[in-house]
Amino acid sequence: MIQKSMAISPEGKLRFGGADVEALARKYGTPLYILDEGRLVENMRAFVRGAEAAFGRDTLVTYASKAMCFKALYPILEREGLGADVVSGGELYTARQAGFPMNRVHFHGTYKEDWEIDMALQAGVHSLIADGEYDLENIARRGRVAGILAPVMLRITPGIDPHTFAAVNTGMECQFGRPLETGQAMEFVKTALKQPGVRVLGLHCHIGSQIFEEGPFALAAEKMLNFCRQILDETGWSPEYLALGGGFGVRYRESDPECSVEHMLRGLGETVRRLCREKGVPQPKIILEPGRSIVADAGMTLYTAGAVKQIAGGRNYVIVNGGMTDNPRYALYKAPYTVYNASRMTGEDLETYTVAGRCCESGALIQENVRLPRVQGGDFIAVACTGAYNYAMASNYNRVPRLPVVLVKDGADRLAVRRETLEDLLKCDI
Ligand SMILES: Cc1ncc(COP(=O)(O)O)c(C=O)c1O
């Protein structure tokens, strides 16, 4: 099976993180997100240990909260020695309410409201990532109002194509940061170094998501370290920190390559050390921002199958009791997932299905051309590796309440996020 957390019971049913998923369905209802805490911790440790081995003890691994954000995640991150990056006041508030140490938090965002900047400064975050001159000026202005010298890092677009989905490619021309090739990145750095009210701690880049090879990261490091050399020559300044972003690949299907974090980081560590030596720049403290690769393969979604509809001469649809409200990624960019019939894992009567959600859009599919042991209404359908950008992107379209999140660990379960109620749906209506 695609996830290490999955196993099949002697009765041919799916188990996840040591728990019987049908028992979880009876206890918490479906649809349901299930997250294996054991796998989460394994993923966190792979990054922390890999980064320390590659870059030394000053490295920071900051989990990208946008991948999945809820309170119970932050004590686990803290225990495992990670930081967190947040991209909104909402994510910052969640981490803060969970008691997460704010000096391990980086605050991102292309548009930061004044109240969000104030909140980040008052909380004492490690740094705010300035997305450009306008953002920098706002951060400096709010810092002056608060009497706080604002710690910032500067977002740079290095101009790298990591060959991933266009929607998640951020290394080429896009709305994030300031570009290297046009010279605007250098202007940005010079402006920031002269900007009263801020302390420039470092540079930041993020080239995209679902990257399976070291190559694009090494190229980003090379471009950024060349840039560091240029900055040193022109200004005498060297960044204390260099953030290389997230984007490490996750296997969603058997046909996807394996992505060994340890191996990739080892190679990247060697590249960074060599480049710093060759270019004569002091080695900055490296920051990594994995999101997807921490949570995706620790999570799955469990649905109940309703109607199974055969269109004469056409497709076989199985309709499940969730869909684009809890996982919009197929509707958005045809993101691939592996689907199982959790009630009949070993059946040999395979059929081809289009798994459709309950929302009122013909594009509201979860996956097409899925081979499953014959599905009957009432079977449980599992969608694998949904820990990242599913709960985080969930909506109330069709006024469907959001799903609960259950954490499992060695067979024991605990509720981390409760299911939304109908009353929750009305709580902002006047
Ligand atoms: C600045 C930044 N850092 C980190 C990430 C996390 O990327 P991933 O979840 O692919 O690791 C993102 C994702 O969009 C990002 O924009």
The ligand as an SDF file (V2000), in Angstrom:
LIG
                    3D

 16 16  0  0  0  0  0  0  0  0999 V2000
    7.0650   30.0340    1.2440 C   0  0  0  0  0  0  0  0  0  0  0  0
    6.6560   28.6100    1.3240 C   0  0  0  0  0  0  0  0  0  0  0  0
    7.3520   27.7920    2.1200 N   0  0  0  0  0  0  0  0  0  0  0  0
    7.0190   26.4810    2.2450 C   0  0  0  0  0  0  0  0  0  0  0  0
    5.9530   25.9520    1.5390 C   0  0  0  0  0  0  0  0  0  0  0  0
    5.6100   24.5090    1.7270 C   0  0  0  0  0  0  0  0  0  0  0  0
    5.7050   23.7640    0.5750 O   0  0  0  0  0  0  0  0  0  0  0  0
    5.4320   22.1970    0.6290 P   0  0  0  0  0  0  0  0  0  0  0  0
    4.1490   22.0020    1.3350 O   0  0  0  0  0  0  0  0  0  0  0  0
    5.3940   21.7630   -0.7720 O   0  0  0  0  0  0  0  0  0  0  0  0
    6.5810   21.6090    1.3920 O   0  0  0  0  0  0  0  0  0  0  0  0
    5.2070   26.7680    0.6890 C   0  0  0  0  0  0  0  0  0  0  0  0
    4.0770   26.2270   -0.0820 C   0  0  0  0  0  0  0  0  0  0  0  0
    3.3780   26.8590   -0.7880 O   0  0  0  0  0  0  0  0  0  0  0  0
    5.5640   28.1440    0.5780 C   0  0  0  0  0  0  0  0  0  0  0  0
    4.8780   28.9740   -0.1990 O   0  0  0  0  0  0  0  0  0  0  0  0
  1  2  1  0
  2  3  1  0
  2 15  2  0
  3  4  2  0
  4  5  1  0
  5  6  1  0
  5 12  2  0
  6  7  1  0
  7  8  1  0
  8  9  2  0
  8 10  1  0
  8 11  1  0
 12 13  1  0
 12 15  1  0
 13 14  2  0
 15 16  1  0
M  END
$$$$
